[in-house]
């Protein structure tokens, strides 16, 4: 009887130990699942972080390209402004020459006596007028050449 009682108690202790082992094994499995879940979460976050770093790098590269393009456009605008200013000056010079020609025409008309017009005065008048026209066409040609060379330069830079 005494042995039966002790065996019964041992069986009871054994059963309790098995329950504790079972509960411990269940907790361990749960912990292992949580660990796996956390590992997957860490891997996912690392992947997202790597993607974000790649996007930041690409964005920085695009920003550098944009800054280079902006600088290039700025230089091109400055050059065009310079060419435009030069062309305006040439046009103004041309207008000044036209005004001088007109003034010369008016002065010669008033200073030449229609009855005693000499061929020398007439030749001088023609030469002055031709000089003004040649100067005007030279200025226009220079402006066109400058514009053409700028266009070619812009095309080669693009």
C-alpha positions in Angstrom: 0.0 0.0 0.0 2.7 2.3 0.9 4.4 1.7 -2.4 1.1 2.2 -4.3 0.7 5.5 -2.5 4.2 6.5 -3.4 3.8 5.3 -6.9 0.5 7.3 -7.2 2.3 10.4 -5.9 5.2 9.8 -8.3 2.7 9.4 -11.1 1.0 12.6 -10.0 4.4 14.5 -9.8 5.4 13.0 -13.1 2.1 14.1 -14.7 2.6 17.6 -13.3 6.2 17.6 -14.6 4.9 16.5 -18.0 2.3 19.3 -18.0 5.0 21.8 -17.1 7.3 20.5 -19.8 4.4 20.7 -22.3 3.6 24.2 -21.3 7.3 25.1 -21.5 7.5 23.5 -25.0 4.4 25.5 -26.1 5.9 28.7 -24.7 9.2 27.9 -26.5 7.3 27.3 -29.8 5.4 30.6 -29.3 8.7 32.4 -28.6 10.3 30.7 -31.7 7.4 31.9 -33.8 7.7 35.4 -32.4 11.5 35.2 -33.2 10.8 34.1 -36.8 8.2 36.9 -37.1 10.7 39.4 -35.8 13.4 38.2 -38.2 11.0 38.6 -41.1 10.1 42.0 -39.9 13.8 43.0 -39.6 14.5 41.6 -43.1 11.5 43.6 -44.5 12.6 46.8 -42.8 16.2 46.3 -44.0 14.9 45.8 -47.5 12.7 49.0 -47.2 15.7 50.9 -45.9 17.9 49.7 -48.8 15.2 50.8 -51.3 14.9 54.2 -49.6 18.7 54.7 -49.6 18.7 53.8 -53.3 15.9 56.3 -54.0 17.8 58.9 -52.0 20.9 58.2 -54.1 19.0 58.4 -57.4 17.3 61.6 -56.2 20.7 63.1 -55.3 22.0 62.2 -58.7 19.0 63.7 -60.5 19.5 66.9 -58.3 23.1 67.1 -59.5 22.0 66.7 -63.1 19.4 69.4 -62.7 21.9 71.7 -61.1 24.3 71.1 -64.0 21.5 71.8 -66.5 20.5 74.9 -64.6 24.1 76.2 -64.6 24.3 75.4 -68.3 21.0 77.2 -69.0 22.2 80.2 -66.9 25.4 80.5 -69.0 23.3 80.1 -72.2 20.9 82.9 -71.0 23.8 85.1 -70.1 25.4 84.5 -73.5 22.1 85.2 -75.3 21.7 88.4 -73.2 25.2 89.4 -74.3 24.5 88.7 -77.9 21.1 90.5 -77.7 22.8 93.5 -76.2 25.4 93.5 -78.9 22.8 93.2 -81.6 20.8 96.1 -80.0 24.0 98.2 -80.1 24.6 97.2 -83.7 21.0 98.1 -84.6 21.4 101.4 -82.7 24.6 102.0 -84.7 22.8 101.3 -87.9 20.0 103.8 -86.9 22.7 106.4 -86.1 24.2 105.9 -89.5 20.8 106.2 -91.1 20.2 109.4 -89.2 23.7 110.6 -90.3 22.8 109.7 -93.9 19.5 111.5 -93.6 21.3 114.6 -92.1 23.9 114.5 -94.9 21.1 114.2 -97.4 19.2 117.1 -95.9 22.4 119.2 -95.6 23.5 118.5 -99.2 20.0 119.2 -100.5 20.0 122.6 -98.8 23.6 123.4 -99.7 23.5 122.4 -103.3 22.1 125.0 -105.7 19.9 123.1 -108.1 21.0 125.3 -111.0 24.8 124.9 -110.4 25.0 121.4 -109.1 28.5 120.1 -109.8 29.3 116.5 -110.6 31.9 116.6 -107.7 29.2 117.3 -105.1 26.9 114.7 -106.6 29.7 112.1 -106.4 30.4 113.0 -102.8 26.8 112.7 -101.9 26.6 109.3 -103.6 29.8 108.1 -101.8 28.5 109.2 -98.4 25.2 107.5 -99.0 26.9 104.3 -100.3 29.2 104.3 -97.3 26.3 104.4 -94.9 24.5 101.6 -96.7 27.7 99.5 -96.8 28.2 100.1 -93.0 24.6 99.3 -92.3 24.7 96.0 -94.3 28.0 95.2 -92.6 26.5 95.6 -89.1 23.5 93.5 -90.0 25.7 90.8 -91.5 27.9 90.8 -88.3 24.8 90.4 -86.2 23.5 87.6 -88.3 26.9 85.8 -88.2 27.0 86.2 -84.4 23.5 84.8 -84.1 24.3 81.9 -86.4 27.5 81.0 -84.5 25.6 81.2 -81.3 22.9 78.9 -82.6 25.5 76.4 -83.8 27.3 76.6 -80.4 24.0 76.0 -78.6 23.2 73.0 -80.8 26.7 71.5 -80.2 26.3 72.0 -76.5 22.9 70.3 -76.5 
